[in-house]
Amino acid sequence: MIRPIYDQAWSKTFYEWLQPRANIEVDDYTTIGFLDEWDNIVGVILFCGYDGNNIYVHIASDDPKHVQRRFIKLMFDYVFNQAKCQRVTATCTAENKRSMKLIEGVGFKKEGYLKNFLKKHDKLYDIALYGMQKEDCRWVISR
């Protein structure tokens, strides 16, 4: 059984697991991690860049079956009900079709591309930019 972990004592461990998978480097973040029955990390949701109106979300999992509906609901509950944001932003490399399918599948709308935005191992990558407004989110009931 996979279980969510909110404990901030795990936060650095979750960040270090997610960072190479999501191609991000941030200092200020909040995480929800997901552990299997043997306490192995199977997925992480990271929130960063909170400004009172928007927050960025990054999701990583080595196996798509670990991205379960109940965890997507937790993510949007945090964004819209706990952090009280009006919108949430997600990004991925434009060549990562699997991530784009997940992001679009949960309801994000593509807002554009950032050309040559990410440099990794001396290669430049375009980034797909997605957003979701609170009123468009089908995953949570506003409190």
N, CA, C and O atoms as a GROMACS GRO file, in nm:
protein
  572
    1MET      N    1   0.084  -0.119   0.000
    1MET     CA    2   0.000   0.000   0.000
    1MET      C    3   0.088   0.125   0.000
    1MET      O    4   0.178   0.138   0.083
    2ILE      N    5   0.063   0.213  -0.092
    2ILE     CA    6   0.137   0.339  -0.099
    2ILE      C    7   0.070   0.441  -0.008
    2ILE      O    8  -0.053   0.453  -0.005
    3ARG      N    9   0.153   0.514   0.068
    3ARG     CA   10   0.096   0.611   0.161
    3ARG      C   11   0.166   0.746   0.145
    3ARG      O   12   0.286   0.753   0.121
    4PRO      N   13   0.088   0.854   0.159
    4PRO     CA   14   0.147   0.988   0.150
    4PRO      C   15   0.216   1.026   0.280
    4PRO      O   16   0.170   0.989   0.389
    5ILE      N   17   0.326   1.098   0.268
    5ILE     CA   18   0.402   1.145   0.383
    5ILE      C   19   0.414   1.297   0.373
    5ILE      O   20   0.467   1.351   0.276
    6TYR      N   21   0.363   1.365   0.475
    6TYR     CA   22   0.369   1.510   0.481
    6TYR      C   23   0.479   1.560   0.574
    6TYR      O   24   0.510   1.679   0.574
    7ASP      N   25   0.538   1.473   0.650
    7ASP     CA   26   0.637   1.506   0.753
    7ASP      C   27   0.754   1.581   0.691
    7ASP      O   28   0.822   1.529   0.603
    8GLN      N   29   0.778   1.704   0.738
    8GLN     CA   30   0.886   1.785   0.683
    8GLN      C   31   1.024   1.727   0.715
    8GLN      O   32   1.123   1.770   0.656
    9ALA      N   33   1.033   1.632   0.807
    9ALA     CA   34   1.160   1.565   0.832
    9ALA      C   35   1.206   1.487   0.708
    9ALA      O   36   1.325   1.460   0.691
   10TRP      N   37   1.111   1.450   0.622
   10TRP     CA   38   1.140   1.378   0.498
   10TRP      C   39   1.166   1.472   0.382
   10TRP      O   40   1.212   1.428   0.276
   11SER      N   41   1.138   1.599   0.398
   11SER     CA   42   1.135   1.693   0.287
   11SER      C   43   1.265   1.696   0.206
   11SER      O   44   1.260   1.691   0.083
   12LYS      N   45   1.379   1.703   0.270
   12LYS     CA   46   1.507   1.708   0.199
   12LYS      C   47   1.530   1.578   0.122
   12LYS      O   48   1.578   1.581   0.008
   13THR      N   49   1.497   1.465   0.182
   13THR     CA   50   1.511   1.336   0.114
   13THR      C   51   1.422   1.331  -0.009
   13THR      O   52   1.464   1.285  -0.115
   14PHE      N   53   1.298   1.378   0.004
   14PHE     CA   54   1.206   1.380  -0.109
   14PHE      C   55   1.259   1.472  -0.220
   14PHE      O   56   1.254   1.438  -0.338
   15TYR      N   57   1.309   1.590  -0.181
   15TYR     CA   58   1.363   1.683  -0.279
   15TYR      C   59   1.480   1.619  -0.355
   15TYR      O   60   1.486   1.628  -0.477
   16GLU      N   61   1.571   1.557  -0.284
   16GLU     CA   62   1.688   1.495  -0.348
   16GLU      C   63   1.648   1.382  -0.442
   16GLU      O   64   1.715   1.359  -0.543
   17TRP      N   65   1.540   1.312  -0.412
   17TRP     CA   66   1.490   1.206  -0.501
   17TRP      C   67   1.427   1.269  -0.626
   17TRP      O   68   1.448   1.220  -0.737
   18LEU      N   69   1.350   1.376  -0.607
   18LEU     CA   70   1.278   1.439  -0.718
   18LEU      C   71   1.368   1.523  -0.808
   18LEU      O   72   1.348   1.525  -0.929
   19GLN      N   73   1.465   1.591  -0.752
   19GLN     CA   74   1.544   1.691  -0.824
   19GLN      C   75   1.600   1.643  -0.957
   19GLN      O   76   1.580   1.712  -1.057
   20PRO      N   77   1.668   1.531  -0.965
   20PRO     CA   78   1.720   1.490  -1.097
   20PRO      C   79   1.610   1.445  -1.194
   20PRO      O   80   1.629   1.451  -1.316
   21ARG      N   81   1.498   1.401  -1.143
   21ARG     CA   82   1.387   1.356  -1.228
   21ARG      C   83   1.308   1.473  -1.285
   21ARG      O   84   1.256   1.464  -1.396
   22ALA      N   85   1.300   1.582  -1.209
   22ALA     CA   86   1.218   1.697  -1.250
   22ALA      C   87   1.301   1.813  -1.303
   22ALA      O   88   1.246   1.915  -1.344
   23ASN      N   89   1.433   1.800  -1.302
   23ASN     CA   90   1.521   1.904  -1.356
   23ASN      C   91   1.498   2.040  -1.289
   23ASN      O   92   1.489   2.142  -1.358
   24ILE      N   93   1.489   2.041  -1.157
   24ILE     CA   94   1.468   2.168  -1.087
   24ILE      C   95   1.571   2.187  -0.978
   24ILE      O   96   1.628   2.090  -0.927
   25GLU      N   97   1.594   2.312  -0.945
   25GLU     CA   98   1.677   2.348  -0.831
   25GLU      C   99   1.608   2.465  -0.762
   25GLU      O  100   1.603   2.576  -0.816
   26VAL      N  101   1.557   2.441  -0.644
   26VAL     CA  102   1.489   2.544  -0.566
   26VAL      C  103   1.533   2.533  -0.421
   26VAL      O  104   1.579   2.427  -0.376
   27ASP      N  105   1.520   2.643  -0.349
   27ASP     CA  106   1.558   2.644  -0.208
   27ASP      C  107   1.438   2.637  -0.114
   27ASP      O  108   1.445   2.578  -0.007
   28ASP      N  109   1.327   2.698  -0.156
   28ASP     CA  110   1.209   2.706  -0.071
   28ASP      C  111   1.098   2.621  -0.132
   28ASP      O  112   1.050   2.650  -0.241
   29TYR      N  113   1.060   2.516  -0.062
   29TYR     CA  114   0.963   2.422  -0.119
   29TYR      C  115   0.890   2.347  -0.008
   29TYR      O  116   0.931   2.346   0.108
   30THR      N  117   0.779   2.286  -0.048
   30THR     CA  118   0.702   2.195   0.036
   30THR      C  119   0.683   2.068  -0.043
   30THR      O  120   0.667   2.072  -0.165
   31THR      N  121   0.686   1.954   0.025
   31THR     CA  122   0.671   1.827  -0.046
   31THR      C  123   0.562   1.739   0.014
   31THR      O  124   0.530   1.748   0.132
   32ILE      N  125   0.508   1.655  -0.071
   32ILE     CA  126   0.431   1.538  -0.029
   32ILE      C  127   0.502   1.420  -0.096
   32ILE      O  128   0.512   1.415  -0.218
   33GLY      N  129   0.550   1.329  -0.016
   33GLY     CA  130   0.616   1.212  -0.071
   33GLY      C  131   0.528   1.090  -0.057
   33GLY      O  132   0.434   1.088   0.023
   34PHE      N  133   0.558   0.988  -0.136
   34PHE     CA  134   0.478   0.866  -0.135
   34PHE      C  135   0.572   0.747  -0.116
   34PHE      O  136   0.665   0.726  -0.194
   35LEU      N  137   0.544   0.670  -0.012
   35LEU     CA  138   0.628   0.555   0.022
   35LEU      C  139   0.550   0.426   0.004
   35LEU      O  140   0.429   0.420   0.028
   36ASP      N  141   0.621   0.322  -0.039
   36ASP     CA  142   0.558   0.191  -0.047
   36ASP      C  143   0.568   0.123   0.090
   36ASP      O  144   0.613   0.183   0.187
   37GLU      N  145   0.525  -0.002   0.096
   37GLU     CA  146   0.521  -0.073   0.225
   37GLU      C  147   0.659  -0.099   0.283
   37GLU      O  148   0.670  -0.133   0.401
   38TRP      N  149   0.766  -0.085   0.203
   38TRP     CA  150   0.903  -0.105   0.252
   38TRP      C  151   0.974   0.029   0.272
   38TRP      O  152   1.097   0.032   0.286
   39ASP      N  153   0.898   0.139   0.273
   39ASP     CA  154   0.949   0.275   0.289
   39ASP      C  155   1.039   0.321   0.176
   39ASP      O  156   1.125   0.407   0.196
   40ASN      N  157   1.020   0.265   0.057
   40ASN     CA  158   1.089   0.315  -0.062
   40ASN      C  159   1.008   0.430  -0.120
   40ASN      O  160   0.885   0.424  -0.124
   41ILE      N  161   1.076   0.534  -0.165
   41ILE     CA  162   1.008   0.645  -0.229
   41ILE      C  163   0.962   0.601  -0.367
   41ILE      O  164   1.041   0.551  -0.447
   42VAL      N  165   0.833   0.619  -0.394
   42VAL     CA  166   0.779   0.583  -0.525
   42VAL      C  167   0.728   0.705  -0.601
   42VAL      O  168   0.694   0.696  -0.719
   43GLY      N  169   0.721   0.819  -0.534
   43GLY     CA  170   0.678   0.941  -0.600
   43GLY      C  171   0.688   1.060  -0.507
   43GLY      O  172   0.689   1.045  -0.385
   44VAL      N  173   0.695   1.178  -0.566
   44VAL     CA  174   0.702   1.302  -0.489
   44VAL      C  175   0.627   1.411  -0.564
   44VAL      O  176   0.636   1.422  -0.686
   45ILE      N  177   0.555   1.492  -0.489
   45ILE     CA  178   0.497   1.616  -0.540
   45ILE      C  179   0.568   1.729  -0.466
   45ILE      O  180   0.573   1.730  -0.342
   46LEU      N  181   0.622   1.823  -0.540
   46LEU     CA  182   0.693   1.936  -0.481
   46LEU      C  183   0.622   2.064  -0.521
   46LEU      O  184   0.586   2.082  -0.638
   47PHE      N  185   0.603   2.152  -0.425
   47PHE     CA  186   0.541   2.283  -0.447
   47PHE      C  187   0.647   2.389  -0.421
   47PHE      O  188   0.719   2.382  -0.322
   48CYS      N  189   0.657   2.488  -0.510
   48CYS     CA  190   0.754   2.596  -0.491
   48CYS      C  191   0.704   2.723  -0.560
   48CYS      O  192   0.604   2.720  -0.633
   49GLY      N  193   0.775   2.832  -0.536
   49GLY     CA  194   0.742   2.958  -0.603
   49GLY      C  195   0.610   3.019  -0.561
   49GLY      O  196   0.549   3.093  -0.638
   50TYR      N  197   0.565   2.989  -0.441
   50TYR     CA  198   0.437   3.040  -0.392
   50TYR      C  199   0.444   3.192  -0.377
   50TYR      O  200   0.537   3.245  -0.316
   51ASP      N  201   0.345   3.261  -0.435
   51ASP     CA  202   0.341   3.407  -0.423
   51ASP      C  203   0.207   3.459  -0.369
   51ASP      O  204   0.179   3.579  -0.375
   52GLY      N  205   0.126   3.367  -0.316
   52GLY     CA  206  -0.005   3.406  -0.264
   52GLY      C  207  -0.117   3.388  -0.365
   52GLY      O  208  -0.233   3.372  -0.326
   53ASN      N  209  -0.084   3.390  -0.492
   53ASN     CA  210  -0.182   3.371  -0.598
   53ASN      C  211  -0.155   3.243  -0.678
   53ASN      O  212  -0.248   3.173  -0.716
   54ASN      N  213  -0.028   3.215  -0.701
   54ASN     CA  214   0.015   3.101  -0.783
   54ASN      C  215   0.118   3.019  -0.707
   54ASN      O  216   0.190   3.070  -0.620
   55ILE      N  217   0.124   2.892  -0.741
   55ILE     CA  218   0.228   2.804  -0.690
   55ILE      C  219   0.267   2.710  -0.804
   55ILE      O  220   0.182   2.669  -0.884
   56TYR      N  221   0.395   2.676  -0.811
   56TYR     CA  222   0.443   2.580  -0.911
   56TYR      C  223   0.438   2.441  -0.850
   56TYR      O  224   0.467   2.422  -0.732
   57VAL      N  225   0.402   2.343  -0.932
   57VAL     CA  226   0.398   2.206  -0.886
   57VAL      C  227   0.484   2.120  -0.977
   57VAL      O  228   0.485   2.138  -1.099
   58HIS      N  229   0.558   2.027  -0.916
   58HIS     CA  230   0.641   1.932  -0.989
   58HIS      C  231   0.608   1.793  -0.936
   58HIS      O  232   0.604   1.771  -0.815
   59ILE      N  233   0.586   1.700  -1.027
   59ILE     CA  234   0.551   1.563  -0.990
   59ILE      C  235   0.653   1.469  -1.052
   59ILE      O  236   0.690   1.484  -1.168
   60ALA      N  237   0.698   1.371  -0.973
   60ALA     CA  238   0.788   1.270  -1.028
   60ALA      C  239   0.751   1.134  -0.971
   60ALA      O  240   0.719   1.120  -0.853
   61SER      N  241   0.757   1.035  -1.058
   61SER     CA  242   0.735   0.896  -1.020
   61SER      C  243   0.806   0.810  -1.123
   61SER      O  244   0.805   0.841  -1.242
   62ASP      N  245   0.868   0.703  -1.078
   62ASP     CA  246   0.936   0.614  -1.171
   62ASP      C  247   0.839   0.517  -1.238
   62ASP      O  248   0.875   0.450  -1.335
   63ASP      N  249   0.717   0.509  -1.186
   63ASP     CA  250   0.618   0.418  -1.241
   63ASP      C  251   0.484   0.491  -1.246
   63ASP      O  252   0.433   0.532  -1.141
   64PRO      N  253   0.425   0.508  -1.364
   64PRO     CA  254   0.299   0.582  -1.375
   64PRO      C  255   0.186   0.527  -1.288
   64PRO      O  256   0.096   0.602  -1.251
   65LYS      N  257   0.189   0.399  -1.253
   65LYS     CA  258   0.080   0.345  -1.171
   65LYS      C  259   0.082   0.402  -1.029
   65LYS      O  260  -0.016   0.388  -0.956
   66HIS      N  261   0.192   0.466  -0.990
   66HIS     CA  262   0.198   0.527  -0.858
   66HIS      C  263   0.132   0.664  -0.854
   66HIS      O  264   0.107   0.717  -0.746
   67VAL      N  265   0.103   0.722  -0.969
   67VAL     CA  266   0.034   0.852  -0.975
   67VAL      C  267  -0.117   0.822  -0.972
   67VAL      O  268  -0.183   0.814  -1.075
   68GLN      N  269  -0.166   0.807  -0.851
   68GLN     CA  270  -0.304   0.765  -0.831
   68GLN      C  271  -0.396   0.886  -0.815
   68GLN      O  272  -0.354   0.994  -0.774
   69ARG      N  273  -0.523   0.865  -0.848
   69ARG     CA  274  -0.623   0.972  -0.838
   69ARG      C  275  -0.626   1.036  -0.700
   69ARG      O  276  -0.637   1.158  -0.688
   70ARG      N  277  -0.616   0.956  -0.597
   70ARG     CA  278  -0.624   1.013  -0.461
   70ARG      C  279  -0.505   1.106  -0.432
   70ARG      O  280  -0.518   1.198  -0.352
   71PHE      N  281  -0.391   1.081  -0.497
   71PHE     CA  282  -0.275   1.167  -0.477
   71PHE      C  283  -0.287   1.295  -0.559
   71PHE      O  284  -0.239   1.401  -0.517
   72ILE      N  285  -0.351   1.286  -0.674
   72ILE     CA  286  -0.379   1.407  -0.753
   72ILE      C  287  -0.476   1.496  -0.674
   72ILE      O  288  -0.461   1.618  -0.674
   73LYS      N  289  -0.573   1.436  -0.609
   73LYS     CA  290  -0.666   1.512  -0.526
   73LYS      C  291  -0.593   1.581  -0.411
   73LYS      O  292  -0.622   1.696  -0.379
   74LEU      N  293  -0.497   1.511  -0.348
   74LEU     CA  294  -0.418   1.572  -0.241
   74LEU      C  295  -0.341   1.694  -0.291
   74LEU      O  296  -0.333   1.796  -0.223
   75MET      N  297  -0.286   1.681  -0.411
   75MET     CA  298  -0.209   1.791  -0.470
   75MET      C  299  -0.297   1.915  -0.488
   75MET      O  300  -0.260   2.025  -0.446
   76PHE      N  301  -0.412   1.896  -0.549
   76PHE     CA  302  -0.499   2.011  -0.574
   76PHE      C  303  -0.563   2.063  -0.446
   76PHE      O  304  -0.589   2.183  -0.435
   77ASP      N  305  -0.588   1.977  -0.349
   77ASP     CA  306  -0.638   2.023  -0.220
   77ASP      C  307  -0.536   2.115  -0.155
   77ASP      O  308  -0.572   2.219  -0.100
   78TYR      N  309  -0.410   2.077  -0.161
   78TYR     CA  310  -0.305   2.162  -0.103
   78TYR      C  311  -0.302   2.298  -0.174
   78TYR      O  312  -0.300   2.402  -0.108
   79VAL      N  313  -0.301   2.296  -0.306
   79VAL     CA  314  -0.290   2.420  -0.384
   79VAL      C  315  -0.408   2.514  -0.358
   79VAL      O  316  -0.388   2.630  -0.325
   80PHE      N  317  -0.529   2.462  -0.373
   80PHE     CA  318  -0.645   2.551  -0.373
   80PHE      C  319  -0.710   2.570  -0.236
   80PHE      O  320  -0.766   2.676  -0.210
   81ASN      N  321  -0.705   2.470  -0.149
   81ASN     CA  322  -0.771   2.483  -0.019
   81ASN      C  323  -0.677   2.519   0.095
   81ASN      O  324  -0.715   2.594   0.185
   82GLN      N  325  -0.555   2.467   0.092
   82GLN     CA  326  -0.462   2.498   0.200
   82GLN      C  327  -0.378   2.622   0.171
   82GLN      O  328  -0.369   2.712   0.255
   83ALA      N  329  -0.316   2.628   0.051
   83ALA     CA  330  -0.235   2.744   0.015
   83ALA      C  331  -0.320   2.861  -0.034
   83ALA      O  332  -0.271   2.973  -0.044
   84LYS      N  333  -0.447   2.834  -0.065
   84LYS     CA  334  -0.542   2.938  -0.108
   84LYS      C  335  -0.500   3.008  -0.238
   84LYS      O  336  -0.524   3.127  -0.255
   85CYS      N  337  -0.438   2.933  -0.328
   85CYS     CA  338  -0.399   2.989  -0.458
   85CYS      C  339  -0.520   3.000  -0.550
   85CYS      O  340  -0.619   2.928  -0.536
   86GLN      N  341  -0.510   3.091  -0.645
   86GLN     CA  342  -0.611   3.105  -0.749
   86GLN      C  343  -0.572   3.027  -0.874
   86GLN      O  344  -0.656   2.997  -0.959
   87ARG      N  345  -0.441   2.994  -0.886
   87ARG     CA  346  -0.394   2.917  -0.999
   87ARG      C  347  -0.272   2.835  -0.958
   87ARG      O  348  -0.208   2.861  -0.857
   88VAL      N  349  -0.243   2.734  -1.041
   88VAL     CA  350  -0.126   2.650  -1.022
   88VAL      C  351  -0.057   2.636  -1.158
   88VAL      O  352  -0.124   2.629  -1.261
   89THR      N  353   0.076   2.633  -1.157
   89THR     CA  354   0.154   2.624  -1.279
   89THR      C  355   0.237   2.496  -1.277
   89THR      O  356   0.295   2.460  -1.175
   90ALA      N  357   0.242   2.429  -1.392
   90ALA     CA  358   0.325   2.310  -1.408
   90ALA      C  359   0.408   2.327  -1.535
   90ALA      O  360   0.363   2.389  -1.632
   91THR      N  361   0.527   2.271  -1.535
   91THR     CA  362   0.614   2.275  -1.653
   91THR      C  363   0.676   2.138  -1.675
   91THR      O  364   0.685   2.057  -1.583
   92CYS      N  365   0.718   2.114  -1.797
   92CYS     CA  366   0.797   1.995  -1.829
   92CYS      C  367   0.872   2.024  -1.959
   92CYS      O  368   0.837   2.116  -2.033
   93THR      N  369   0.975   1.945  -1.986
   93THR     CA  370   1.043   1.964  -2.113
   93THR      C  371   0.946   1.929  -2.225
   93THR      O  372   0.865   1.837  -2.214
   94ALA      N  373   0.956   2.004  -2.334
   94ALA     CA  374   0.862   1.988  -2.445
   94ALA      C  375   0.875   1.852  -2.512
   94ALA      O  376   0.786   1.810  -2.586
   95GLU      N  377   0.985   1.782  -2.489
   95GLU     CA  378   1.002   1.650  -2.549
   95GLU      C  379   0.952   1.537  -2.458
   95GLU      O  380   0.951   1.421  -2.499
   96ASN      N  381   0.912   1.570  -2.337
   96ASN     CA  382   0.866   1.468  -2.242
   96ASN      C  383   0.716   1.443  -2.260
   96ASN      O  384   0.634   1.498  -2.186
   97LYS      N  385   0.684   1.362  -2.357
   97LYS     CA  386   0.544   1.337  -2.392
   97LYS      C  387   0.467   1.271  -2.278
   97LYS      O  388   0.348   1.297  -2.261
   98ARG      N  389   0.532   1.185  -2.201
   98ARG     CA  390   0.466   1.118  -2.089
   98ARG      C  391   0.420   1.220  -1.984
   98ARG      O  392   0.308   1.212  -1.934
   99SER      N  393   0.508   1.315  -1.952
   99SER     CA  394   0.470   1.418  -1.855
   99SER      C  395   0.361   1.509  -1.910
   99SER      O  396   0.269   1.548  -1.838
  100MET      N  397   0.372   1.543  -2.038
  100MET     CA  398   0.270   1.629  -2.098
  100MET      C  399   0.133   1.561  -2.094
  100MET      O  400   0.032   1.626  -2.068
  101LYS      N  401   0.131   1.432  -2.121
  101LYS     CA  402   0.004   1.357  -2.117
  101LYS      C  403  -0.055   1.358  -1.976
  101LYS      O  404  -0.176   1.376  -1.959
  102LEU      N  405   0.029   1.338  -1.874
  102LEU     CA  406  -0.018   1.341  -1.735
  102LEU      C  407  -0.071   1.480  -1.699
  102LEU      O  408  -0.181   1.492  -1.645
  103ILE      N  409   0.007   1.582  -1.729
  103ILE     CA  410  -0.033   1.719  -1.695
  103ILE      C  411  -0.165   1.756  -1.762
  103ILE      O  412  -0.255   1.809  -1.697
  104GLU      N  413  -0.176   1.727  -1.890
  104GLU     CA  414  -0.300   1.758  -1.961
  104GLU      C  415  -0.415   1.669  -1.914
  104GLU      O  416  -0.530   1.713  -1.910
  105GLY      N  417  -0.385   1.546  -1.878
  105GLY     CA  418  -0.487   1.451  -1.834
  105GLY      C  419  -0.555   1.488  -1.705
  105GLY      O  420  -0.671   1.452  -1.682
  106VAL      N  421  -0.485   1.562  -1.618
  106VAL     CA  422  -0.547   1.603  -1.492
  106VAL      C  423  -0.614   1.739  -1.504
  106VAL      O  424  -0.672   1.789  -1.408
  107GLY      N  425  -0.606   1.800  -1.623
  107GLY     CA  426  -0.684   1.921  -1.647
  107GLY      C  427  -0.607   2.050  -1.670
  107GLY      O  428  -0.669   2.154  -1.690
  108PHE      N  429  -0.475   2.046  -1.668
  108PHE     CA  430  -0.398   2.167  -1.697
  108PHE      C  431  -0.418   2.206  -1.843
  108PHE      O  432  -0.436   2.120  -1.930
  109LYS      N  433  -0.413   2.336  -1.870
  109LYS     CA  434  -0.421   2.390  -2.005
  109LYS      C  435  -0.283   2.441  -2.046
  109LYS      O  436  -0.215   2.511  -1.970
  110LYS      N  437  -0.243   2.405  -2.167
  110LYS     CA  438  -0.114   2.453  -2.217
  110LYS      C  439  -0.123   2.602  -2.241
  110LYS      O  440  -0.215   2.650  -2.307
  111GLU      N  441  -0.026   2.677  -2.187
  111GLU     CA  442  -0.025   2.822  -2.201
  111GLU      C  443   0.088   2.870  -2.291
  111GLU      O  444   0.093   2.987  -2.328
  112GLY      N  445   0.179   2.780  -2.327
  112GLY     CA  446   0.285   2.820  -2.418
  112GLY      C  447   0.412   2.741  -2.398
  112GLY      O  448   0.416   2.642  -2.325
  113TYR      N  449   0.516   2.787  -2.466
  113TYR     CA  450   0.649   2.725  -2.458
  113TYR      C  451   0.751   2.831  -2.422
  113TYR      O  452   0.739   2.947  -2.460
  114LEU      N  453   0.851   2.789  -2.350
  114LEU     CA  454   0.965   2.875  -2.319
  114LEU      C  455   1.084   2.818  -2.396
  114LEU      O  456   1.137   2.713  -2.359
  115LYS      N  457   1.124   2.885  -2.501
  115LYS     CA  458   1.228   2.838  -2.592
  115LYS      C  459   1.365   2.839  -2.524
  115LYS      O  460   1.404   2.939  -2.464
  116ASN      N  461   1.438   2.728  -2.535
  116ASN     CA  462   1.574   2.716  -2.480
  116ASN      C  463   1.582   2.758  -2.333
  116ASN      O  464   1.678   2.823  -2.293
  117PHE      N  465   1.484   2.721  -2.256
  117PHE     CA  466   1.471   2.767  -2.117
  117PHE      C  467   1.559   2.689  -2.019
  117PHE      O  468   1.611   2.746  -1.923
  118LEU      N  469   1.576   2.561  -2.043
  118LEU     CA  470   1.650   2.475  -1.951
  118LEU      C  471   1.780   2.429  -2.016
  118LEU      O  472   1.780   2.381  -2.130
  119LYS      N  473   1.890   2.444  -1.943
  119LYS     CA  474   2.018   2.393  -1.991
  119LYS      C  475   2.061   2.280  -1.899
  119LYS      O  476   2.075   2.297  -1.778
  120LYS      N  477   2.082   2.165  -1.960
  120LYS     CA  478   2.122   2.047  -1.883
  120LYS      C  479   2.226   1.971  -1.965
  120LYS      O  480   2.202   1.934  -2.080
  121HIS      N  481   2.341   1.948  -1.904
  121HIS     CA  482   2.451   1.878  -1.972
  121HIS      C  483   2.483   1.944  -2.106
  121HIS      O  484   2.498   1.876  -2.207
  122ASP      N  485   2.494   2.076  -2.106
  122ASP     CA  486   2.529   2.155  -2.225
  122ASP      C  487   2.428   2.145  -2.339
  122ASP      O  488   2.461   2.176  -2.453
  123LYS      N  489   2.308   2.102  -2.309
  123LYS     CA  490   2.202   2.097  -2.410
  123LYS      C  491   2.088   2.186  -2.364
  123LYS      O  492   2.053   2.189  -2.246
  124LEU      N  493   2.029   2.259  -2.459
  124LEU     CA  494   1.916   2.346  -2.429
  124LEU      C  495   1.784   2.275  -2.458
  124LEU      O  496   1.771   2.204  -2.558
  125TYR      N  497   1.686   2.297  -2.370
  125TYR     CA  498   1.555   2.234  -2.384
  125TYR      C  499   1.446   2.340  -2.382
  125TYR      O  500   1.454   2.437  -2.307
  126ASP      N  501   1.344   2.319  -2.464
  126ASP     CA  502   1.224   2.401  -2.457
  126ASP      C  503   1.137   2.346  -2.344
  126ASP      O  504   1.136   2.226  -2.317
  127ILE      N  505   1.066   2.435  -2.279
  127ILE     CA  506   0.979   2.398  -2.168
  127ILE      C  507   0.834   2.426  -2.207
  127ILE      O  508   0.802   2.534  -2.258
  128ALA      N  509   0.748   2.329  -2.184
  128ALA     CA  510   0.604   2.349  -2.202
  128ALA      C  511   0.548   2.406  -2.071
  128ALA      O  512   0.578   2.354  -1.963
  129LEU      N  513   0.469   2.510  -2.082
  129LEU     CA  514   0.414   2.581  -1.966
  129LEU      C  515   0.264   2.554  -1.958
  129LEU      O  516   0.192   2.574  -2.056
  130TYR      N  517   0.218   2.510  -1.842
  130TYR     CA  518   0.077   2.477  -1.821
  130TYR      C  519   0.023   2.553  -1.700
  130TYR      O  520   0.097   2.584  -1.607
  131GLY      N  521  -0.106   2.582  -1.703
  131GLY     CA  522  -0.171   2.646  -1.590
  131GLY      C  523  -0.309   2.590  -1.567
  131GLY      O  524  -0.373   2.535  -1.657
  132MET      N  525  -0.355   2.604  -1.444
  132MET     CA  526  -0.492   2.568  -1.410
  132MET      C  527  -0.545   2.673  -1.312
  132MET      O  528  -0.480   2.707  -1.214
  133GLN      N  529  -0.664   2.722  -1.342
  133GLN     CA  530  -0.732   2.816  -1.254
  133GLN      C  531  -0.815   2.738  -1.154
  133GLN      O  532  -0.864   2.629  -1.183
  134LYS      N  533  -0.831   2.795  -1.037
  134LYS     CA  534  -0.908   2.730  -0.931
  134LYS      C  535  -1.047   2.689  -0.979
  134LYS      O  536  -1.093   2.578  -0.951
  135GLU      N  537  -1.114   2.778  -1.051
  135GLU     CA  538  -1.251   2.748  -1.094
  135GLU      C  539  -1.259   2.638  -1.200
  135GLU      O  540  -1.366   2.584  -1.226
  136ASP      N  541  -1.146   2.604  -1.260
  136ASP     CA  542  -1.144   2.499  -1.362
  136ASP      C  543  -1.103   2.362  -1.306
  136ASP      O  544  -1.104   2.263  -1.378
  137CYS      N  545  -1.068   2.357  -1.179
  137CYS     CA  546  -1.020   2.231  -1.120
  137CYS      C  547  -1.135   2.140  -1.083
  137CYS      O  548  -1.220   2.175  -1.001
  138ARG      N  549  -1.138   2.022  -1.142
  138ARG     CA  550  -1.244   1.925  -1.115
  138ARG      C  551  -1.209   1.831  -0.998
  138ARG      O  552  -1.289   1.745  -0.964
  139TRP      N  553  -1.092   1.848  -0.939
  139TRP     CA  554  -1.042   1.752  -0.841
  139TRP      C  555  -1.079   1.783  -0.697
  139TRP      O  556  -1.079   1.694  -0.613
  140VAL      N  557  -1.111   1.908  -0.666
  140VAL     CA  558  -1.142   1.943  -0.527
  140VAL      C  559  -1.265   2.030  -0.520
  140VAL      O  560  -1.302   2.098  -0.616
  141ILE      N  561  -1.328   2.025  -0.406
  141ILE     CA  562  -1.440   2.114  -0.377
  141ILE      C  563  -1.384   2.227  -0.291
  141ILE      O  564  -1.322   2.202  -0.188
  142SER      N  565  -1.404   2.348  -0.334
  142SER     CA  566  -1.353   2.464  -0.259
  142SER      C  567  -1.416   2.470  -0.122
  142SER      O  568  -1.536   2.445  -0.105
  143ARG      N  569  -1.335   2.504  -0.026
  143ARG     CA  570  -1.384   2.520   0.112
  143ARG      C  571  -1.420   2.663   0.140
  143ARG      O  572  -1.463   2.695   0.251
   0.00000   0.00000   0.00000
